Amino acid sequence: MAHTKEGPAATTTAPAPAPADAAAPAPRRGYDAEKLFNRVALGVLVAFALLWLVPLLFATAISIRPADEIAVDPASWFTSNPTFAAYEDLFDKGKLPYWYANSFIVSLLTTVLTVVTASLAAFGLSQVRFRFRRGVFLLLLAGIMIPMQVLMIPQFLALQEVGLLNTYWGVVLPQVPNVVAVFVFKQFFDGIPRELIEAARADGAGWLRTYWQIVMPVSRPAVSAVTIFVFVAVWNNFLWPLLVVTDPEMMTLPVGLNSVQDAFGIPYAQLMASAVLGAIPLLVVFALFQRRIVEGIAGTGLK
């Protein structure tokens, strides 16, 4: 017969069950605040997206409506008889292939020259130590306060003297100096470790080689941001090409589409069709390089 030990050492007490009405731990307020912030941010993004997309969708809807329907109800989005007559008129009475090519050439040349000159100037201001360096940078920033319209007449007269009116260079060269691009590059170059520059200089690299082989390869976010912003700004520029170009085959897209609108009078379908045609290349650029755009903005600290 087995013997069992009895006593205080042999007995164990089970833990008391928690009361049924015990309060559950309160949810973290930090999580609720983060969730609320995400919802608000999403709502703001959707609102801004609609703010930009609705006009484009409205222009597209009007551009495919017949002229008689637009005359009856200009604000309607819908049509029972869609037509592309407005686009056909633009292609027949305008020189769209020339205008697209001119805009692309002018935008590309201006962007390349701006990136090169602005990055060189920013590299000198950021990495090269010379007297009055800070004063030069402040003087350069003061140029932002000068309105572009103030410089147009002197620039026009200078281009007229050297015979650059109705040429690509006449449209490109005045748009190359860009103080904002210099500022963006300098802010990025200031974040590059000084030791990296000093190591390259110690190995015998000159300033130009240091700029091209050391600094520029690590500055792709800044290059991407400046490239995209300058390209879009030059593509949309209307006033300066309007002043220096009178030959229809040398016009950029905004100027050329404006001349077609003047020929038509005020045809709303053609007006909206020209707006759509002018926006399509920029939408394509954004769709192809949206990742670069985000990386460039984040990398350069632009807000």
Salt bridges, closest charged atoms under 4 A:
GLU69 OE1 - ARG65 NE 3.87
ASP190 OD2 - LYS186 NZ 2.94
GLU198 OE2 - ARG194 NE 3.76
GLU295 OE2 - ARG291 NE 3.26
GLU295 OE1 - ARG292 NH1 3.80
